[in-house]
Amino acid sequence: MMKPLAEREITITRTFDAPRALVFKAWTDAKVLAQWWGPQGFTNPVCEIDPQVGGALRIHMRAPDGSIMWGKFVYREIVRPERMVLVNSFSDEAGNLTRHPMSPTWPLEMLSTFLFAEEQGRTTVTIKWVPLNADETERKTFNAARPGMQQGWTGTLDQLAKYLAKA
């Protein structure tokens, strides 16, 4: 029997000392996102965003060792500046879905929900991430990777915090 959604998803929350409009823009403006996306040391030579339902974010991440990964995020819902829902996947340069380059049993698609809440000039971002259309092996891979995903998202959000502090 499948676990309820709340037990399967990963939820990450981070508060930034920046207004919601600026934080939301950091997630939806290609020139801005390319400056902070990914773990420290990664660069994003290609970043294209069409932030509307059915539109996509396409990003090329280059690791410090020179290895590359492509990502594709298709927008299902966008409510500015409150919420985004997207399906994210690894892809090839042409945008065709591919498996994780280091984990052949990683889910092919992930459903990601990003919530942006502002209070007194500070913005809390809540990220909910869950496998989409995954089989049992993919769900097990996802669940086993929780600590690494928490660490990865922490590094990425640290990069966002550094960007926002300069913006």
PyMOL commands that set and color helices and strands:
alter all, ss='L'
color gray80, all
select helices_A, chain A and resi 5-8+20-28+30-36+136-144+146-166
alter helices_A, ss='H'
color red, helices_A
select strands_A, chain A and resi 10-16+43-49+56-62+68-79+83-91+97-98+109-119+122-132
alter strands_A, ss='S'
color yellow, strands_A
deselect
rebuild
show_as cartoon
